């Protein structure tokens, strides 16, 4: 079964320079640094990497409740803890967001490449067998099967690519049709991130068509913007305790609230 951006990643990047330069990590004892590595490994295996409870941190570190009292503050310095007691590991969260973007970009590129490759093979076969009256039919059932499989693969790849593109464009562009917004194929990867990366994380999910238009208008041009949006949303999520004070997602995006402080 094909992987999705929500699946657990088989690996993650480890930045040795950051590890050696991080003052919070350097302040840990050798025992605590080993426990911290285990925490990072365990959170990576969960469905919400980089986001955990204090009890999970303690258990993953291998400390008893009595031992945890001696090590809690030192390890806590390596995290950002929300008002609701959620422990956040910022680099893991950013890497997970980057992984989603890379996955969708690679997926779109692979579909386009495979569709073009197999369509070309199928077209050459059709040309050889139909335009040349002297062409010899496949000599065996195996050859016939391979040619049919090639044609089927081409149709499948083209169909999947067209379906994915059509679904994303339909949801994003239909809501902005009255504004005469042109279709832009380059938007597809960014638009595909709207649901798994922003909409499901935003605590007040109202006005989705307007939010989708605002999301498309943002369309960051570099990874720094992606990181800023992710970090900004985490900051605001910590401060939002009353649902009625949470702005609509379209408002938050249009006003670039990720650049503000709660």
C-alpha positions as CSV (number, residue, x, y, z in Angstrom):
1,X,0.0,0.0,0.0
2,X,1.3,3.5,-0.9
3,X,2.6,5.6,1.9
4,X,1.0,8.9,2.7
5,X,2.5,12.1,4.3
6,X,0.8,11.0,7.5
7,X,2.7,7.7,7.7
8,X,5.6,7.2,10.2
9,X,8.8,8.1,8.4
10,X,11.4,5.3,8.3
11,X,14.2,7.7,9.2
12,X,15.0,11.3,10.2
13,X,17.9,13.7,9.8
14,X,20.2,14.3,12.7
15,X,22.1,17.6,12.7
16,X,25.4,16.9,14.5
17,X,26.5,20.5,14.6
18,X,23.2,21.6,16.2
19,X,23.6,18.8,18.7
20,X,27.0,19.9,19.7
21,X,26.2,23.6,19.8
22,X,22.8,23.5,21.6
23,X,23.5,24.9,25.1
24,X,20.5,22.9,26.6
25,X,22.0,19.7,25.3
26,X,25.5,20.6,26.5
27,X,24.1,21.2,30.0
28,X,22.8,17.7,30.2
29,X,24.9,15.0,32.0
30,X,26.1,12.1,29.9
31,X,23.3,10.0,31.3
32,X,20.7,12.6,30.5
33,X,22.0,13.0,26.9
34,X,21.5,9.3,26.4
35,X,18.0,9.6,27.8
36,X,17.3,12.5,25.5
37,X,18.3,10.5,22.4
38,X,15.9,7.8,23.5
39,X,13.1,10.3,23.8
40,X,13.8,11.6,20.3
41,X,13.8,8.1,18.9
42,X,10.5,7.2,20.6
43,X,8.7,10.3,19.6
44,X,9.7,9.7,16.0
45,X,7.9,6.4,16.1
46,X,4.6,7.9,17.2
47,X,1.8,9.4,15.0
48,X,2.7,12.9,16.3
49,X,6.5,13.2,16.3
50,X,7.8,16.1,18.3
51,X,4.6,16.4,20.4
52,X,4.3,14.4,23.6
53,X,3.2,14.4,27.3
54,X,5.5,14.7,30.2
55,X,4.6,11.2,31.3
56,X,5.7,9.9,27.9
57,X,9.0,11.8,28.2
58,X,9.6,10.3,31.6
59,X,8.9,6.7,30.5
60,X,10.9,7.1,27.3
61,X,13.8,8.4,29.2
62,X,13.7,5.3,31.4
63,X,13.4,7.1,34.7
64,X,11.3,6.1,37.7
65,X,9.0,8.8,39.2
66,X,11.6,9.4,42.0
67,X,14.5,9.7,39.5
68,X,12.5,12.0,37.2
69,X,12.4,14.6,39.9
70,X,16.2,14.9,39.7
71,X,16.4,15.1,35.9
72,X,13.2,16.8,34.9
73,X,14.3,20.4,34.7
74,X,17.5,19.7,32.7
75,X,15.6,17.7,30.1
76,X,12.7,20.1,30.1
77,X,15.1,22.8,28.9
78,X,15.4,21.0,25.6
79,X,11.7,21.3,24.9
80,X,9.1,24.0,24.6
81,X,6.2,23.2,27.0
82,X,2.7,24.6,26.2
83,X,0.3,26.0,28.8
84,X,-1.6,22.7,28.4
85,X,1.4,20.7,29.3
86,X,2.3,19.4,25.9
87,X,6.1,19.0,25.4
88,X,7.2,20.2,21.9
89,X,10.5,19.4,20.2
90,X,10.8,22.2,17.6
91,X,13.3,20.7,15.2
92,X,11.4,17.4,15.0
93,X,8.2,19.4,14.2
94,X,9.9,21.4,11.5
95,X,11.5,18.2,10.0
96,X,8.1,16.5,9.9
97,X,6.6,19.5,8.0
98,X,9.6,19.4,5.6
99,X,9.1,15.7,5.1
100,X,5.5,16.2,4.1
101,X,6.5,18.8,1.5
102,X,9.3,16.6,0.1
103,X,6.9,13.6,-0.1
104,X,4.3,15.4,-2.1
105,X,6.8,17.0,-4.4
106,X,8.4,13.6,-5.1
107,X,5.0,11.9,-5.5
108,X,3.9,14.5,-8.0
109,X,7.1,14.2,-10.0
110,X,7.1,10.4,-10.0
111,X,3.5,10.3,-11.3
112,X,4.3,12.7,-14.1
113,X,7.5,10.9,-15.1
114,X,5.8,7.4,-15.1
115,X,2.8,8.7,-17.0
116,X,5.0,10.2,-19.7
117,X,7.3,7.1,-19.9
118,X,4.6,4.5,-20.2
119,X,2.4,6.6,-22.5
120,X,5.4,6.9,-24.8
121,X,5.9,3.1,-24.8
122,X,2.2,2.5,-25.5
123,X,2.1,5.0,-28.3
124,X,5.2,3.5,-30.0
125,X,3.5,0.1,-29.8
126,X,0.3,1.3,-31.3
127,X,2.3,3.1,-34.1
128,X,4.4,-0.1,-34.9
129,X,1.4,-2.4,-35.0
130,X,-1.2,-0.2,-36.7
131,X,0.6,2.0,-39.1
132,X,3.0,-0.6,-40.5
133,X,1.1,-3.2,-42.6
134,X,4.1,-5.5,-42.4
135,X,4.4,-5.4,-38.6
136,X,4.5,-8.8,-37.0
137,X,2.2,-9.6,-34.2
138,X,3.7,-10.6,-30.8
139,X,5.2,-14.0,-31.1
140,X,3.9,-15.3,-27.8
141,X,1.2,-14.9,-25.2
142,X,3.9,-13.5,-22.8
143,X,4.8,-10.7,-25.2
144,X,1.1,-9.8,-25.6
145,X,0.7,-9.8,-21.9
146,X,3.6,-7.5,-21.4
147,X,2.3,-5.0,-24.0
148,X,-1.1,-5.0,-22.4
149,X,0.5,-4.5,-19.0
150,X,2.5,-1.6,-20.4
151,X,-0.6,0.0,-21.9
152,X,-2.5,-0.5,-18.6
153,X,0.3,1.0,-16.5
154,X,0.3,4.1,-18.7
155,X,-3.4,4.5,-18.4
156,X,-3.3,4.0,-14.7
157,X,-0.5,6.5,-14.1
158,X,-2.1,9.1,-16.3
159,X,-5.4,8.5,-14.6
160,X,-4.0,8.8,-11.1
161,X,-2.1,12.0,-11.9
162,X,-5.1,13.6,-13.6
163,X,-7.4,12.5,-10.7
164,X,-5.1,14.0,-8.0
165,X,-4.7,17.2,-9.9
166,X,-8.4,17.5,-10.7
167,X,-9.4,16.9,-7.1
168,X,-7.0,19.4,-5.7
169,X,-7.8,22.1,-8.3
170,X,-11.5,21.5,-8.0
171,X,-11.5,22.1,-4.2
172,X,-9.1,25.1,-4.4
173,X,-10.2,26.8,-7.5
174,X,-13.9,26.3,-7.5
175,X,-14.2,28.5,-4.4
176,X,-12.2,31.2,-6.1
177,X,-13.8,31.0,-9.5
178,X,-15.9,34.0,-9.0
179,X,-12.7,36.0,-8.6
180,X,-11.4,34.8,-11.9
181,X,-8.4,33.1,-10.4
182,X,-6.5,31.2,-13.1
183,X,-5.4,27.6,-12.8
184,X,-1.8,27.3,-11.7
185,X,-0.3,23.7,-11.7
186,X,2.6,24.9,-9.6
187,X,0.2,25.4,-6.7
188,X,-0.7,21.7,-6.4
189,X,1.9,20.6,-3.9
190,X,1.2,23.6,-1.6
191,X,-2.5,23.1,-1.8
192,X,-2.2,19.4,-1.0
193,X,-0.6,20.4,2.3
194,X,-3.6,22.4,3.4
195,X,-5.6,19.6,5.0
196,X,-2.9,17.5,6.6
197,X,-0.6,20.3,7.6
198,X,-2.7,23.3,8.4
199,X,-6.5,22.6,8.6
200,X,-6.3,19.6,10.9
201,X,-3.8,21.5,13.2
202,X,-5.9,24.7,13.4
203,X,-8.1,24.6,16.6
204,X,-11.1,26.5,15.0
205,X,-12.0,24.9,11.8
206,X,-14.6,27.2,10.2
207,X,-14.8,28.9,6.8
208,X,-12.8,26.3,4.9
209,X,-13.3,27.8,1.4
210,X,-12.1,31.2,2.6
211,X,-9.2,29.5,4.5
212,X,-8.2,27.6,1.3
213,X,-8.1,30.8,-0.7
214,X,-5.9,32.5,1.9
215,X,-3.7,29.4,2.1
216,X,-3.2,29.5,-1.7
217,X,-2.4,33.3,-1.5
218,X,0.4,32.6,1.0
219,X,2.2,29.9,-1.0
220,X,5.7,30.4,0.5
221,X,8.6,30.6,-1.8
222,X,11.2,29.2,0.6
223,X,11.6,26.8,3.5
224,X,12.1,29.7,6.0
225,X,8.5,30.8,5.4
226,X,7.2,27.3,6.0
227,X,9.1,27.1,9.3
228,X,7.8,30.5,10.3
229,X,4.2,29.5,9.7
230,X,4.7,26.2,11.6
231,X,6.4,27.9,14.6
232,X,3.8,30.7,14.6
233,X,0.9,28.4,14.7
234,X,2.4,26.5,17.6
235,X,2.9,29.7,19.6
236,X,-0.7,30.8,19.0
237,X,-2.1,27.3,19.8
238,X,-0.5,27.6,23.3
239,X,-2.3,30.9,24.0
240,X,-5.7,30.1,22.6
241,X,-7.8,28.8,25.6
242,X,-11.2,30.3,24.7
243,X,-12.6,29.1,21.3
244,X,-14.5,32.4,20.8
245,X,-11.3,34.3,20.8
246,X,-9.6,32.2,18.2
247,X,-9.7,34.0,14.8
248,X,-11.1,32.3,11.7
249,X,-8.2,30.4,9.9
250,X,-8.6,32.7,6.8
251,X,-8.2,35.8,9.0
252,X,-5.1,34.3,10.7
253,X,-3.5,33.6,7.3
254,X,-4.6,36.8,5.6
255,X,-3.2,38.9,8.4
256,X,0.0,36.9,8.6
257,X,-0.5,36.3,12.3
258,X,2.3,33.8,12.4
259,X,4.6,36.9,12.4
260,X,3.0,38.2,15.5
261,X,3.5,37.3,19.2
262,X,0.5,36.1,21.3
